[in-house]
């Protein structure tokens, strides 16, 4: 082989080995019910034990529910002090519907904005669907979870929640 080919081959191989592999998690919208707006962002949030939980007192129930869900479903524990990486529950009075929420997942924090604790609860339900299924039965044994950075704006389509029951097919009378 000629010197030029060897040089070209060695340059190509060195470039190939110096390329940095970035662990990207691509978001595929599988959240049920489908949110009104979903926007993918660049980067990921790493959920691990190096994070804190901050919440408005009116959103305390949903915040503690999420904390309990994560800690009981995995080896991940929240710090008792304020850290740079955090999950933050913020009361946002500009959100007019009581069950509406905005879930922002960025590389440095997860922020749940809602006017009421009901909206924060539904944001937690959406966040739960982004976590591995092993969280549900407490068998997630890794020390971190990579969550794609996204922004979700959601609100219920109707003012009421209910269940569709076709009385004709369930052998009940119309009364």
Secondary structure, DSSP 8 states (H G I E B T S, - for coil): --HHHHHHHHHHHHHHHH-------------SS--SEEEEEEEEEEESSS-EEEE-GGGHHHHHHHHHHHHHHSS----SS--SSEEEEEE-TT--STT-EEEEE-SSEEEEEESSHHHHHHHHHHHHHHS-THHHHT---SS-EEEEEEEEEE--SSSS------TTTTT----
